[in-house]
């Protein structure tokens, strides 16, 4: 059965760039619109101490690949230290979060299938502002519409 989609290549220097926050650039490598929503992929550079709140993706599974650095990852009730070359699989509806626990910038690749988990960040990028600059109500609406729910900002 033909899908109607054509394959494509994204060169190392290509992608939609976004300054997620101070010292936190991201590059969307595979946009969800280009895959009919099937997958979305972005790379993020993460300063020491920076990470996410605990959250869930209701409709997307997430795969994280650590390109460089040291991170702490929470998957459900378990906490793991992960570093360069590690992979994490996060099934939809699992409470999770991560943080750069190293002393230097880390880099990670985030893949979502279907792409709703990535689509929320693509939409936020199109606001033309960093995450902290986007109105919290707008941010919450975009996350919620794309199946992304924040559980708590405080965790360890």
N, CA, C and O of each residue as an XYZ file, in Angstrom:
624
protein
N       0.846     -1.179      0.000
C       0.000      0.000      0.000
C       0.895      1.247      0.000
O       1.760      1.374      0.867
N       0.709      2.142     -0.927
C       1.507      3.368     -1.019
C       1.045      4.364      0.035
O      -0.151      4.502      0.292
N       2.001      5.053      0.642
C       1.674      5.997      1.706
C       1.413      7.401      1.190
O       0.792      8.203      1.888
N       1.873      7.720     -0.020
C       1.732      9.076     -0.521
C       2.868      9.980     -0.069
O       2.996     11.099     -0.563
N       3.691      9.516      0.859
C       4.840     10.287      1.323
C       6.067      9.901      0.523
O       6.197      8.767      0.063
N       6.965     10.860      0.363
C       8.248     10.574     -0.264
C       9.329     10.737      0.788
O       9.210     11.568      1.687
N      10.377      9.947      0.674
C      11.491     10.084      1.605
C      12.245     11.382      1.360
O      12.079     12.018      0.319
N      13.059     11.764      2.307
C      13.861     12.975      2.159
C      15.094     12.874      3.038
O      15.166     12.036      3.936
N      16.053     13.729      2.773
C      17.312     13.791      3.509
C      17.404     15.164      4.166
O      17.032     16.174      3.569
N      17.899     15.193      5.390
C      18.171     16.451      6.080
C      19.679     16.490      6.331
O      20.210     15.656      7.064
N      20.361     17.450      5.728
C      21.810     17.581      5.886
C      22.146     18.050      7.307
O      21.295     18.618      7.991
N      23.383     17.814      7.746
C      23.759     18.198      9.116
C      23.475     19.659      9.458
O      23.113     19.955     10.596
N      23.628     20.572      8.511
C      23.435     22.002      8.775
C      21.998     22.466      8.545
O      21.709     23.653      8.699
N      21.094     21.562      8.182
C      19.716     21.934      7.876
C      18.791     21.697      9.068
O      19.113     20.946      9.988
N      17.648     22.350      9.026
C      16.624     22.190     10.043
C      16.076     23.544     10.456
O      16.630     24.587     10.107
N      14.982     23.515     11.203
C      14.356     24.738     11.701
C      14.929     25.018     13.092
O      14.711     24.247     14.026
N      15.659     26.124     13.220
C      16.339     26.452     14.479
C      15.412     27.222     15.415
O      14.555     27.992     14.982
N      15.614     26.987     16.724
C      14.841     27.691     17.750
C      15.701     27.882     18.984
O      16.348     26.943     19.450
N      15.710     29.090     19.512
C      16.340     29.359     20.799
C      15.327     29.058     21.894
O      14.564     29.937     22.293
N      15.315     27.801     22.389
C      14.334     27.380     23.404
C      14.422     28.219     24.669
O      13.414     28.494     25.320
N      15.632     28.619     25.006
C      15.881     29.410     26.196
C      17.330     29.847     26.172
O      18.055     29.513     25.235
N      17.775     30.589     27.183
C      19.166     31.039     27.211
C      20.136     29.853     27.112
O      20.088     28.933     27.929
N      21.007     29.886     26.110
C      21.992     28.822     25.937
C      21.397     27.475     25.587
O      22.048     26.447     25.770
N      20.175     27.461     25.086
C      19.456     26.204     24.838
C      18.907     26.157     23.405
O      17.692     26.160     23.208
N      19.796     26.115     22.409
C      19.311     26.039     21.034
C      18.785     24.650     20.688
O      19.273     23.637     21.189
N      17.794     24.631     19.832
C      17.240     23.371     19.326
C      17.141     23.486     17.811
O      16.991     24.581     17.269
N      17.227     22.350     17.138
C      17.058     22.306     15.688
C      16.102     21.170     15.368
O      16.369     20.010     15.680
N      14.980     21.519     14.738
C      14.012     20.512     14.307
C      14.532     19.901     13.017
O      14.632     20.582     11.997
N      14.861     18.621     13.061
C      15.461     17.940     11.918
C      14.405     17.309     11.013
O      14.524     17.366      9.789
N      13.384     16.714     11.602
C      12.290     16.124     10.826
C      10.991     16.681     11.387
O      10.579     16.331     12.493
N      10.350     17.550     10.615
C       9.112     18.189     11.055
C       7.928     17.245     10.877
O       7.875     16.468      9.924
N       6.992     17.323     11.798
C       5.830     16.434     11.747
C       5.009     16.637     10.480
O       4.466     15.675      9.938
N       4.911     17.870     10.002
C       4.151     18.118      8.769
C       4.761     17.390      7.572
O       4.041     17.005      6.651
N       6.077     17.200      7.578
C       6.758     16.528      6.464
C       6.533     15.016      6.477
O       6.787     14.337      5.482
N       6.054     14.492      7.615
C       5.840     13.039      7.743
C       4.372     12.695      7.940
O       4.043     11.585      8.360
N       3.491     13.637      7.640
C       2.058     13.432      7.842
C       1.763     13.093      9.302
O       0.849     12.322      9.593
N       2.546     13.676     10.222
C       2.337     13.481     11.652
C       2.872     12.183     12.222
O       2.695     11.916     13.410
N       3.514     11.377     11.413
C       3.963     10.055     11.864
C       5.137     10.107     12.828
O       5.232      9.289     13.743
N       6.033     11.072     12.625
C       7.224     11.175     13.473
C       7.703     12.618     13.469
O       7.471     13.356     12.512
N       8.366     13.012     14.536
C       9.013     14.315     14.629
C      10.324     14.135     15.369
O      10.392     13.375     16.335
N      11.372     14.828     14.923
C      12.701     14.669     15.521
C      13.337     16.039     15.692
O      13.309     16.867     14.781
N      13.922     16.276     16.886
C      14.706     17.492     17.064
C      15.909     17.224     17.944
O      15.923     16.303     18.760
N      16.924     18.065     17.750
C      18.151     18.009     18.542
C      18.161     19.217     19.456
O      17.771     20.315     19.056
N      18.608     19.012     20.681
C      18.650     20.110     21.643
C      20.006     20.146     22.326
O      20.549     19.106     22.698
N      20.553     21.349     22.492
C      21.763     21.571     23.254
C      21.319     22.085     24.625
O      20.526     23.021     24.718
N      21.840     21.462     25.687
C      21.304     21.712     27.022
C      22.410     22.148     27.982
O      23.353     21.391     28.211
N      22.313     23.360     28.550
C      23.303     23.801     29.526
C      23.231     22.970     30.814
O      22.198     22.362     31.095
N      24.312     22.940     31.594
C      24.289     22.228     32.876
C      23.144     22.723     33.762
O      22.876     23.922     33.839
N      22.477     21.781     34.425
C      21.396     22.105     35.348
C      20.038     22.306     34.702
O      19.038     22.427     35.410
N      19.974     22.345     33.389
C      18.715     22.598     32.673
C      18.056     21.274     32.300
O      18.737     20.299     31.981
N      16.737     21.251     32.344
C      15.994     20.054     31.976
C      14.513     20.339     31.873
O      14.097     21.473     31.633
N      13.723     19.296     32.058
C      12.271     19.409     31.907
C      11.569     19.165     33.235
O      12.143     18.568     34.146
N      10.324     19.627     33.345
C       9.492     19.174     34.456
C       9.087     17.723     34.195
O       9.247     17.223     33.082
N       8.569     17.058     35.207
C       7.983     15.738     34.971
C       6.728     15.948     34.141
O       5.938     16.854     34.408
N       6.551     15.105     33.134
C       5.427     15.269     32.219
C       5.091     13.939     31.567
O       5.809     12.951     31.721
N       3.981     13.935     30.833
C       3.603     12.761     30.035
C       3.253     13.219     28.626
O       2.895     14.373     28.392
N       3.367     12.282     27.703
C       2.855     12.455     26.346
C       1.743     11.423     26.210
O       2.009     10.221     26.189
N       0.509     11.879     26.117
C      -0.629     10.955     26.054
C      -0.676     10.149     24.765
O      -1.134      9.006     24.764
N      -0.206     10.736     23.669
C      -0.428     10.125     22.360
C       0.843      9.744     21.614
O       0.759      9.223     20.501
N       2.017      9.986     22.190
C       3.279      9.712     21.491
C       4.233      8.920     22.367
O       4.322      9.145     23.574
N       4.947      7.988     21.745
C       6.098      7.365     22.383
C       7.291      8.262     22.078
O       7.335      8.921     21.039
N       8.265      8.283     22.999
C       9.439      9.132     22.824
C      10.697      8.280     22.914
O      10.796      7.385     23.754
N      11.645      8.566     22.048
C      12.963      7.943     22.110
C      13.974      9.075     22.244
O      13.929     10.056     21.501
N      14.886      8.926     23.201
C      15.917      9.937     23.443
C      17.279      9.285     23.224
O      17.539      8.196     23.737
N      18.144      9.948     22.463
C      19.508      9.483     22.256
C      20.447     10.578     22.747
O      20.357     11.722     22.303
N      21.343     10.231     23.656
C      22.285     11.201     24.205
C      23.492     11.296     23.274
O      24.284     10.359     23.173
N      23.622     12.425     22.603
C      24.738     12.657     21.687
C      26.014     13.000     22.443
O      27.105     12.597     22.041
N      25.879     13.745     23.540
C      27.027     14.073     24.389
C      26.524     14.564     25.736
O      25.428     15.113     25.846
N      27.342     14.356     26.755
C      27.023     14.863     28.080
C      26.495     13.816     29.033
O      26.437     12.625     28.728
N      26.107     14.308     30.213
C      25.576     13.460     31.278
C      24.223     13.998     31.714
O      24.061     15.195     31.951
N      23.262     13.104     31.815
C      21.901     13.484     32.165
C      21.377     12.571     33.261
O      21.849     11.448     33.440
N      20.403     13.073     33.981
C      19.622     12.247     34.889
C      18.235     12.160     34.253
O      17.672     13.171     33.833
N      17.698     10.958     34.189
C      16.389     10.751     33.563
C      15.477     10.041     34.538
O      15.869      9.060     35.171
N      14.280     10.530     34.653
C      13.260      9.889     35.486
C      12.250      9.248     34.554
O      11.660      9.922     33.709
N      12.049      7.941     34.708
C      11.064      7.181     33.934
C      10.163      6.486     34.933
O      10.576      5.522     35.577
N       8.939      6.963     35.069
C       8.050      6.419     36.088
C       8.626      6.710     37.461
O       8.919      7.861     37.784
N       8.792      5.663     38.279
C       9.324      5.824     39.638
C      10.835      5.643     39.714
O      11.410      5.736     40.799
N      11.486      5.385     38.585
C      12.916      5.088     38.603
C      13.733      6.236     38.013
O      13.334      6.868     37.035
N      14.877      6.486     38.630
C      15.790      7.526     38.171
C      17.064      6.866     37.658
O      17.591      5.945     38.283
N      17.555      7.344     36.518
C      18.734      6.759     35.878
C      19.716      7.864     35.512
O      19.308      8.967     35.148
N      21.007      7.572     35.608
C      22.044      8.449     35.055
C      22.377      7.904     33.671
O      22.674      6.719     33.518
N      22.326      8.769     32.673
C      22.624      8.345     31.310
C      23.644      9.309     30.706
O      23.677     10.491     31.048
N      24.465      8.792     29.812
C      25.506      9.628     29.220
C      25.667      9.303     27.740
O      24.902      8.518     27.178
N      26.657      9.907     27.126
C      26.909      9.798     25.691
C      26.716      8.374     25.178
O      27.294      7.422     25.703
N      25.898      8.253     24.152
C      25.648      6.960     23.521
C      24.454      6.204     24.074
O      24.059      5.183     23.510
N      23.870      6.684     25.167
C      22.720      5.993     25.779
C      21.431      6.327     25.028
O      21.269      7.410     24.466
N      20.535      5.360     25.045
C      19.196      5.502     24.466
C      18.175      5.339     25.584
O      18.399      4.577     26.525
N      17.063      6.044     25.486
C      15.947      5.849     26.416
C      14.665      5.733     25.598
O      14.430      6.515     24.677
N      13.846      4.755     25.945
C      12.523      4.616     25.333
C      11.502      4.985     26.386
O      11.511      4.435     27.487
N      10.619      5.917     26.054
C       9.596      6.398     26.980
C       8.228      6.147     26.349
O       7.804      6.905     25.477
N       7.528      5.088     26.782
C       6.198      4.822     26.224
C       5.221      5.940     26.592
O       5.350      6.573     27.640
N       4.255      6.169     25.725
C       3.236      7.180     26.020
C       2.609      6.905     27.388
O       2.512      5.751     27.808
N       2.203      7.920     28.053
C       1.554      7.961     29.377
C       2.489      7.678     30.549
O       2.027      7.665     31.690
N       3.785      7.449     30.319
C       4.734      7.252     31.419
C       5.218      8.624     31.881
O       5.673      9.431     31.071
N       5.121      8.885     33.180
C       5.636     10.138     33.732
C       7.158     10.117     33.588
O       7.815      9.147     33.964
N       7.702     11.192     33.043
C       9.145     11.239     32.831
C       9.654     12.676     32.803
O       8.883     13.628     32.686
N      10.953     12.801     32.912
C      11.631     14.081     32.805
C      13.124     13.828     32.753
O      13.573     12.710     33.005
N      13.890     14.843     32.432
C      15.337     14.696     32.358
C      16.001     16.029     32.676
O      15.374     17.087     32.618
N      17.285     15.952     33.013
C      18.056     17.156     33.333
C      19.531     16.891     33.031
O      20.023     15.782     33.237
N      20.226     17.906     32.546
C      21.670     17.817     32.356
C      22.313     17.918     33.735
O      22.278     18.977     34.363
N      22.899     16.822     34.206
C      23.527     16.802     35.527
C      25.043     16.932     35.418
O      25.746     16.816     36.422
N      25.556     17.170     34.211
C      26.992     17.307     34.001
C      27.468     18.725     34.242
O      26.707     19.594     34.669
N      28.745     18.939     33.960
C      29.354     20.255     34.156
C      29.551     21.002     32.837
O      30.060     22.123     32.827
N      29.151     20.386     31.735
C      29.264     21.040     30.430
C      27.977     20.825     29.639
O      27.110     20.041     30.026
N      27.880     21.540     28.528
C      26.700     21.413     27.676
C      26.509     19.965     27.246
O      27.474     19.261     26.951
N      25.253     19.528     27.213
C      24.915     18.214     26.694
C      24.096     18.374     25.427
O      23.513     19.430     25.178
N      24.057     17.316     24.628
C      23.262     17.328     23.403
C      22.453     16.050     23.351
O      22.961     14.965     23.635
N      21.192     16.187     22.988
C      20.319     15.015     22.902
C      19.420     15.133     21.678
O      19.070     16.226     21.233
N      19.060     13.966     21.152
C      18.156     13.864     20.020
C      16.850     13.282     20.540
O      16.853     12.251     21.212
N      15.730     13.937     20.233
C      14.413     13.516     20.701
C      13.563     13.117     19.501
O      13.427     13.879     18.544
N      12.993     11.913     19.561
C      12.177     11.389     18.470
C      10.817     10.996     19.032
O      10.737     10.332     20.065
N       9.757     11.402     18.360
C       8.396     11.113     18.804
C       7.629     10.406     17.697
O       7.706     10.786     16.528
N       6.882      9.363     18.087
C       6.031      8.644     17.130
C       4.721      8.271     17.817
O       4.752      7.620     18.861
N       3.568      8.664     17.265
C       3.455      9.686     16.242
C       4.037     11.010     16.728
O       4.467     11.128     17.876
N       4.046     11.991     15.850
C       4.808     13.203     16.080
C       4.225     14.261     16.986
O       4.814     15.336     17.100
N       3.092     14.018     17.644
C       2.466     15.043     18.487
C       3.376     15.612     19.553
O       3.312     16.807     19.844
N       4.225     14.780     20.144
C       5.158     15.261     21.164
C       6.104     16.310     20.616
O       6.445     17.266     21.311
N       6.531     16.137     19.372
C       7.410     17.119     18.731
C       6.613     18.310     18.202
O       7.104     19.439     18.199
N       5.385     18.054     17.756
C       4.573     19.121     17.158
C       4.343     20.264     18.143
O       4.312     21.426     17.738
N       4.183     19.953     19.426
C       3.991     21.023     20.406
C       5.190     21.971     20.392
O       5.016     23.189     20.448
N       6.407     21.422     20.319
C       7.596     22.270     20.294
C       7.727     23.021     18.966
O       8.181     24.165     18.942
N       7.333     22.384     17.867
C       7.345     23.073     16.571
C       6.416     24.287     16.615
O       6.773     25.363     16.135
N       5.224     24.114     17.191
C       4.269     25.225     17.292
C       4.804     26.327     18.200
O       4.640     27.511     17.906
N       5.439     25.943     19.296
C       6.018     26.938     20.195
C       7.132     27.705     19.488
O       7.247     28.920     19.650
N       7.945     27.011     18.712
C       9.011     27.654     17.934
C       8.429     28.716     17.006
O       8.997     29.798     16.858
N       7.310     28.406     16.391
C       6.695     29.335     15.433
C       6.120     30.588     16.105
O       5.709     31.528     15.424
N       6.093     30.598     17.439
C       5.679     31.807     18.156
C       6.749     32.899     18.044
O       6.471     34.072     18.295
N       7.979     32.507     17.665
C       9.054     33.475     17.492
C       9.683     33.943     18.790
O      10.341     34.983     18.826
N       9.482     33.176     19.866
C      10.020     33.528     21.179
C      10.595     32.275     21.831
O      10.298     31.157     21.410
N      11.425     32.468     22.867
C      11.911     31.326     23.638
C      10.797     30.846     24.568
O       9.823     31.563     24.798
N      10.942     29.635     25.099
C       9.916     29.092     26.013
C       9.563     30.056     27.139
O       8.379     30.309     27.361
N      10.554     30.613     27.871
C      10.197     31.510     28.980
C       9.457     32.774     28.543
O       8.739     33.375     29.341
N       9.627     33.183     27.281
C       8.984     34.407     26.788
C       7.553     34.190     26.303
O       6.812     35.154     26.114
N       7.163     32.945     26.101
C       5.816     32.652     25.597
C       4.831     32.692     26.755
O       5.089     32.130     27.820
N       3.707     33.356     26.543
C       2.672     33.451     27.569
C       2.352     32.057     28.107
O       2.089     31.149     27.318
N       2.368     31.861     29.438
C       2.116     30.535     30.012
C       0.793     29.915     29.573
O       0.715     28.698     29.408
N      -0.249     30.723     29.380
C      -1.543     30.181     28.944
C      -1.449     29.660     27.507
O      -2.033     28.625     27.185
N      -0.727     30.363     26.653
C      -0.530     29.920     25.263
C       0.287     28.633     25.256
O      -0.049     27.676     24.558
N       1.356     28.621     26.035
C       2.210     27.432     26.143
C       1.395     26.230     26.604
O       1.493     25.153     26.016
N       0.594     26.405     27.647
C      -0.219     25.305     28.194
C      -1.225     24.801     27.167
O      -1.434     23.594     27.048
N      -1.849     25.713     26.423
C      -2.838     25.308     25.420
C      -2.181     24.498     24.303
O      -2.731     23.488     23.864
N      -1.016     24.933     23.844
C      -0.304     24.208     22.782
C       0.110     22.828     23.269
O      -0.077     21.839     22.560
N       0.670     22.752     24.470
C       1.056     21.445     25.019
C      -0.159     20.530     25.147
O      -0.116     19.380     24.710
N      -1.229     21.025     25.735
C      -2.421     20.201     25.971
C      -3.020     19.703     24.657
O      -3.383     18.532     24.546
N      -3.125     20.582     23.665
C      -3.690     20.206     22.373
C      -2.886     19.102     21.695
O      -3.430     18.322     20.912
N      -1.594     19.037     21.995
C      -0.721     18.037     21.380
C      -0.420     16.860     22.307
O       0.526     16.109     22.066
N      -1.222     16.693     23.374
C      -1.107     15.514     24.228
C       0.023     15.539     25.226
O       0.474     14.482     25.669
N       0.497     16.723     25.594
C       1.646     16.893     26.484
C       1.134     17.520     27.787
O       0.631     18.643     27.772
N       1.258     16.808     28.908
C       0.757     17.312     30.187
C       1.885     17.398     31.205
O       2.563     16.404     31.465
N       2.092     18.583     31.785
C       3.088     18.767     32.843
C       2.500     18.256     34.151
O       1.367     18.583     34.506
N       3.289     17.444     34.867
C       2.862     16.887     36.153
C       3.380     17.750     37.299
O       2.596     18.201     38.134
N       4.687     17.984     37.349
C       5.278     18.839     38.374
C       6.614     19.372     37.887
O       7.322     18.711     37.127
N       6.946     20.563     38.330
C       8.234     21.157     37.963
C       9.334     20.741     38.937
O      10.515     20.830     38.601
N       8.971     20.293     40.123
C       9.953     19.919     41.150
C      10.106     18.416     41.229
O       9.149     17.703     41.530
N      11.293     17.940     40.962
C      11.575     16.505     41.080
C      13.081     16.302     41.195
O      13.871     17.193     40.884
N      13.449     15.137     41.637
C      14.866     14.751     41.682
C      15.032     13.278     41.606
O      16.158     12.781     41.630
